[in-house]
């Protein structure tokens, strides 16, 4: 019996329906994310359309979406990383926001001012990614702490992501230590995708498993097969429930393999062929679609329809954004957005 089978058979009827709902929501987010990123990858390879690099989440969508579905747009705080497109969509990011930022048009959330992965809407708790790995733990933790000081924390929860390599940074240690001491409701997703760019995990950490580090920080530790959507949804549900219940930070480590290079510029030739065909090398989207059919939660016809709808949404977004203006260097004021007149939500 697989872990997925055990989860389903052990769930009470009400919990089973909740799990089904969350699973299908995450699956649809995965399909839309994969469709969007396939389009972005093709635009990048075609040359000239994408502003900046392209970093795809292929192989990590289940782990990312399973976290994102437990967050509420405008109420919780989310700081995603480069391979979290599925989580971004699950949280509530419109496809138009992503497409506008990748194509660098002035109608996007960053107004064509910043790199395509550094996008967000801080007013609704959607933090822009920082390239210095580990930094988002302090950003999300600080936002939660600020809400506590203002008396507006309520049942808010924060979430952010990191890779196995990023857990070696000082910023990761400082951010997680602060969150642990303050018992902040923070869920940290650690995508152990076996490589920090091209550096294998055995050159990154000496502990048996990254989840072992949770105990040292005094935070809750969870581990999951990152290729199994059903298991990811269940484990993240537990982590978010404990964070909201006041049990402090929770760290979820997912074991998986990114199905491509660090970015579209990287051919991933350093990944051994045997590892590509290992359990961690499974395509989580194919696995999730198979689970949906096997459990009777979706038919092959419904899956094809969802894929068709995703392609239509992405194509419509591209067609619309292709007609929108890029920033005019002769008219644009390049002052920082912190300037009062340019603050988000103010008149331009």
C-alpha positions in Angstrom: 0.0 0.0 0.0 1.4 3.4 -1.0 1.4 6.5 1.2 -1.4 7.9 -0.9 -3.5 4.8 -0.3 -2.9 5.0 3.4 -3.9 8.7 3.6 -7.2 8.1 1.7 -8.2 5.0 3.6 -7.5 6.6 7.0 -9.5 9.8 6.3 -13.0 10.2 7.9 -15.7 11.0 5.4 -15.7 14.8 6.0 -11.9 14.9 5.9 -12.0 12.8 2.7 -14.2 15.4 1.0 -11.9 18.2 2.1 -8.9 16.3 0.8 -10.6 15.7 -2.5 -11.5 19.4 -2.9 -7.9 20.5 -2.0 -6.4 17.9 -4.3 -8.4 18.9 -7.3 -7.8 22.6 -6.7 -4.1 22.0 -6.5 -4.2 19.8 -9.6 -5.9 22.5 -11.7 -3.3 25.0 -10.5 -0.6 22.6 -11.5 -2.1 22.2 -15.0 -2.3 26.0 -15.4 1.2 26.5 -14.1 2.7 23.9 -16.4 0.8 25.3 -19.4 1.9 28.9 -18.6 5.5 27.9 -18.0 5.7 25.8 -21.2 4.6 29.0 -23.1 7.1 31.1 -21.3 9.9 28.6 -22.1 9.0 28.7 -25.8 8.9 32.5 -25.8 12.4 32.6 -24.1 13.8 30.1 -26.6 12.3 32.1 -29.5 14.4 35.1 -28.4 13.5 38.7 -27.8 10.1 38.3 -26.1 11.1 37.5 -22.5 12.7 40.2 -20.4 15.3 38.4 -18.2 15.8 34.7 -17.6 13.2 32.0 -17.3 13.3 29.5 -14.4 10.6 26.8 -14.6 9.0 24.8 -11.8 8.6 21.6 -13.8 8.8 18.7 -11.3 8.1 20.9 -8.3 4.5 21.9 -9.0 2.8 19.4 -6.6 5.0 20.6 -3.7 4.4 24.3 -4.5 0.7 24.1 -5.3 0.0 22.0 -2.1 1.3 24.9 -0.1 -0.3 27.7 -2.1 -3.9 26.3 -1.7 -3.7 26.7 2.0 -3.1 30.5 1.8 -5.7 33.2 1.4 -5.1 36.2 -0.9 -5.3 39.4 1.0 -5.3 37.8 4.4 -2.1 35.6 4.6 1.5 36.4 3.6 3.3 34.6 0.8 6.9 34.9 -0.3 7.5 32.5 -3.3 10.7 31.6 -5.0 11.6 31.1 -8.7 10.1 27.6 -9.1 6.8 28.5 -7.3 4.6 29.4 -10.2 2.1 26.7 -9.2 2.0 28.1 -5.7 1.6 31.7 -7.0 -1.4 30.6 -9.0 -2.8 28.6 -6.0 -2.4 31.7 -3.8 -4.3 33.8 -6.3 -1.9 35.4 -8.8 -3.6 36.1 -12.1 -2.0 34.7 -15.2 -2.1 38.2 -16.6 0.2 39.5 -13.8 2.8 36.8 -14.6 2.6 37.3 -18.3 2.8 41.1 -18.0 5.9 40.9 -15.8 7.7 38.4 -18.1 7.1 40.5 -21.1 8.1 43.7 -19.2 5.0 45.8 -20.0 4.1 48.8 -17.9 0.6 47.5 -17.0 2.1 44.7 -14.9 2.4 44.7 -11.1 6.0 45.9 -11.2 5.3 48.3 -14.1 8.2 46.9 -16.1 10.6 48.1 -13.5 11.9 44.8 -12.1 13.0 41.3 -13.1 10.2 38.9 -14.0 10.6 36.7 -10.9 10.7 39.7 -8.6 7.0 40.4 -8.7 4.4 40.8 -6.0 1.7 42.9 -4.5 2.8 43.7 -0.9 -0.5 45.4 -0.1 -2.3 42.0 -0.3 0.5 40.1 1.4 2.1 38.9 -1.8 5.8 39.6 -1.4 8.2 40.1 -4.3 11.0 37.5 -4.4 14.5 38.5 -3.3 17.3 36.8 -5.2 19.5 36.5 -2.1 18.4 33.2 -0.9 17.0 32.9 2.6 16.1 36.6 2.7 12.4 35.9 2.4 12.2 34.2 5.7 13.0 37.5 7.4 10.7 39.4 5.1 7.7 37.1 5.7 8.5 36.7 9.4 8.9 40.5 9.8 5.5 41.1 8.2 3.9 38.6 10.5 5.6 40.2 13.5 4.5 43.7 12.4 0.9 42.5 12.3 1.3 41.1 15.8 2.6 44.4 17.1 -0.3 46.3 15.4 -2.8 43.8 16.8 -3.9 42.7 13.3 -2.3 39.2 13.1 -5.6 37.3 13.8 -5.4 33.9 12.2 -3.0 35.0 9.5 -0.2 32.7 8.5 2.9 33.3 6.4 4.6 31.0 4.0 7.8 31.0 2.0 10.0 28.6 0.1 13.7 27.7 -0.1 15.8 25.1 -1.8 18.2 22.6 -0.3 21.1 24.8 -1.1 19.4 27.9 0.3 19.2 26.3 3.7 23.0 26.7 3.9 22.8 30.5 3.9 23.1 32.7 7.0 19.9 34.5 6.1 18.0 31.2 6.3 19.4 30.6 9.8 18.7 34.1 11.1 15.2 34.2 9.6 14.1 30.8 10.9 15.7 31.4 14.3 13.8 34.7 14.7 10.5 33.0 13.7 11.1 30.2 16.1 11.9 32.4 19.1 8.8 34.5 18.4 6.7 31.5 17.6 5.4 33.1 14.4 2.8 31.3 12.3 5.2 30.6 9.5 5.4 27.6 7.1 8.7 27.1 5.3 8.7 24.8 2.3 12.1 23.3 1.6 12.2 21.8 -1.9 15.1 19.3 -1.7 15.5 19.0 -5.5 18.9 17.3 -5.1 21.0 20.2 -6.6 21.8 23.7 -5.5 22.2 24.9 -9.2 24.8 22.2 -10.1 26.0 21.3 -6.5 24.7 17.9 -5.3 23.2 17.7 -1.8 26.0 15.7 -0.4 28.2 18.8 -0.8 25.5 21.0 0.8 24.7 19.4 4.1 26.0 16.5 6.3 22.9 15.6 8.3 20.9 12.6 7.2 17.9 14.6 6.1 17.1 18.3 6.0 14.1 17.8 8.2 16.5 16.9 11.0 17.4 20.6 11.2 13.9 21.5 12.4 14.5 20.1 15.8 17.6 22.2 16.2 15.6 25.4 15.6 12.7 24.3 17.8 10.2 24.2 15.0 7.8 21.5 13.7 9.4 19.2 11.1 7.5 17.4 8.3 8.8 15.5 5.3 7.0 14.3 2.2 7.4 12.8 -1.2 7.4 15.9 -3.3 6.3 14.0 -6.4 3.0 12.8 -4.7 0.4 15.5 -4.8 -2.0 13.6 -2.5 0.7 13.3 0.2 1.8 16.9 -0.2 -1.7 18.3 0.3 -2.2 16.2 3.5 1.2 17.1 5.0 0.8 20.8 4.2 -2.7 20.8 5.7 -1.2 19.5 8.9 1.6 22.1 8.9 -0.7 25.0 8.2 -3.2 23.9 10.9 -0.4 23.7 13.5 0.9 27.1 12.5 -2.5 28.8 12.7 -3.1 27.0 16.1 -0.1 28.8 17.6 2.4 26.0 17.5 5.0 28.2 15.9 6.9 27.8 12.6 6.6 24.5 10.6 9.2 23.3 8.1 8.1 21.0 5.3 10.8 19.2 3.4 9.8 17.7 0.0 12.1 15.3 -1.8 11.9 15.6 -5.5 14.0 16.5 -8.6 13.6 19.5 -10.9 12.9 18.2 -14.4 15.2 20.6 -16.2 18.2 22.9 -15.6 18.5 25.6 -13.0 17.0 27.8 -15.7 16.2 27.6 -19.4 19.8 28.6 -20.1 21.1 25.5 -18.3 21.1 22.0 -19.9 21.4 20.2 -16.5 24.2 17.9 -17.9 25.5 17.5 -14.4 22.4 15.4 -13.4 23.3 11.7 -13.6 21.0 9.9 -16.0 20.2 7.3 -13.3 18.9 10.0 -11.0 16.6 11.3 -13.8 15.0 7.9 -13.8 14.7 7.6 -10.1 11.6 7.9 -8.0 12.3 11.6 -7.3 12.6 12.1 -11.1 8.9 11.3 -11.6 6.7 13.9 -13.2 4.5 15.0 -10.4 1.8 16.2 -12.8 1.6 12.8 -14.5 1.5 11.2 -11.0 -1.3 13.5 -9.9 -3.4 13.0 -13.0 -3.1 9.3 -12.5 -4.2 9.6 -8.8 -7.2 11.7 -9.8 -8.4 9.0 -12.3 -7.6 6.1 -10.0 -9.5 7.6 -7.1 -12.5 8.5 -9.3 -12.0 12.2 -8.6 -11.7 13.2 -12.3 -12.1 11.4 -15.6 -9.5 11.5 -18.5 -12.1 13.7 -20.4 -12.2 16.2 -17.5 -8.4 16.4 -17.4 -8.2 17.0 -21.1 -10.8 19.8 -20.7 -8.8 21.4 -17.9 -5.8 21.4 -20.1 -7.7 22.9 -22.9 -9.1 25.6 -20.6 -5.5 26.3 -19.4 -4.2 26.7 -22.9 -7.0 29.1 -23.8 -6.4 31.2 -20.7 -2.6 31.4 -21.4 -3.1 32.2 -25.1 -5.6 34.9 -24.3 -3.2 36.4 -21.8 -0.4 36.4 -24.2 -2.5 38.0 -27.0 -3.7 40.7 -24.6 -0.2 41.5 -23.1 1.4 41.5 -26.6 -0.7 44.7 -27.3 0.2 46.5 -24.1 2.9 49.2 -23.8 6.4 48.8 -22.4 7.8 51.6 -20.2 8.7 54.8 -22.1 12.2 55.8 -20.9 11.5 59.4 -21.8 8.3 59.7 -19.8 8.7 57.2 -17.0 9.8 58.4 -13.6 12.3 55.9 -12.3 12.1 56.9 -8.7 11.7 54.2 -6.1 8.2 52.9 -5.5 8.7 53.9 -1.9 8.4 57.5 -3.0 5.0 58.8 -1.7 3.7 59.8 -5.1 4.5 56.3 -6.5 3.4 54.1 -3.7 1.3 51.1 -4.7 -2.3 52.1 -4.8 -1.6 55.8 -5.2 -2.3 57.9 -8.2 0.5 57.7 -10.8 
